[in-house]
Amino acid sequence: MNKVHAVITGIGGYIPEYVLTNEEISTYVDTSNEWILQRIGIKERRILKPEEGVGVTYLAEKAIEDLRSKKDFDPLEIEAIIFATSTPDYILPNSASLIAYKTGMTNAFGFDLSAACSGYIYALEVASVYISSGKYKKVMVIAGDVLSVLTDTLDRNTCPIFSDACGVALLEATTEEEGIIDSILHVDGNSLEYLHMLGGGSVHPASHETVDQRMHFIQQDGKVVFKRAVTSMAEVCEEIIQKNHLTKDDVKWVVPHQANLRIIEAVASRLDIPLDKVMVNIDKYGNSSAGTIPLCLWDWEKHMRKGDNVILTAFGAGYTWGAVYLKWGYNA
Ligand code: UT7
């Protein structure tokens, strides 16, 4: 009998309406449109305004609505919901439960998965193993963040980078040689000092002091993270390409996490893969953490063809990183 694979059969996405420009950021922090464009590659990003009074599950709900406008499926047939996010609506209950209720996927079980910017590729791996085990046939993978709530608008090291977005993928079982073929994932916890948000967890629960010390915002040593991101993503992509006996010509698309255009260009250059095969939309949408890779797939869906070899790669806090090799399953 042929091996069961998990194949993506539909993609949805959602970006909030508010466009935060480099010019607007330059009004509250010492930076410029030129610096942000040259050093990060972002022209504008989307932000969920706090006055809307909603959180990341609102973005997820909208992304699922988008998926349902293109793909006919019964929400009651979904057996599992895996929601990759670092910015759940609440600490309790988990956001997957809220999404299940709001979107009618009430026969599913669901949980949130925390792996920062690598959340989507981690979630795909979990969904893939669930499906290839034979026990589950339809799994909803959702990945997105509202990073604007963790962004210190007084910190020019982070505030031009982060944004809000969400993407979803419906994964189904197939016995064809397509879908998720392989993945290599890593974690290295020896990086707490370089990329973190220290307040609000069990070590530093929220207090007047944590608020005064701005501990509820992400802080990073950008240079250190930049170098590790380039070497780790390039190495893991090279490894998965070789392990699956692919040539560089066989690879139709590379879909990297969108943290900095210079990181993406450096990874492509190390892999010797031309930039026209690399999905880049950081200029329009910034870095929405777990949301960036599904948002690229959403943006490029109409250009992808059944059988395309696709390499997804991410790097984020933890550190967490890895690569997924999949064969695209449909023509949009
Ligand atoms: O997705 C999660 C993982 N995160 C990442 O992957 C982020 C990785 N890091 C980066 O993307 C980059 O390191 C940053 C965008 C954060 C910073 O860019 P950089 O080219 O590494 O800048 P830098 O920190 O080396 O700073 C260079 C100069 C400094 O000035 P001096 O000391 O040379 O006078 C900074 O003070 O640029 C200055 N600078 C800025 N200037 C204008 C730093 N940030 C800004 C800014 N606007 N926003």
Boltz pocket constraint, residues with backbone or C-beta under 6 A from the ligand:
constraints:
  - pocket:
      binder: B
      contacts: [[A, 30], [A, 31], [A, 32], [A, 35], [A, 36], [A, 39], [A, 40], [A, 117], [A, 156], [A, 157], [A, 158], [A, 160], [A, 220], [A, 221], [A, 222], [A, 223], [A, 225], [A, 226], [A, 229], [A, 258], [A, 259], [A, 260], [A, 263], [A, 287], [A, 289], [A, 315], [A, 316], [A, 317]]
      max_distance: 6.0
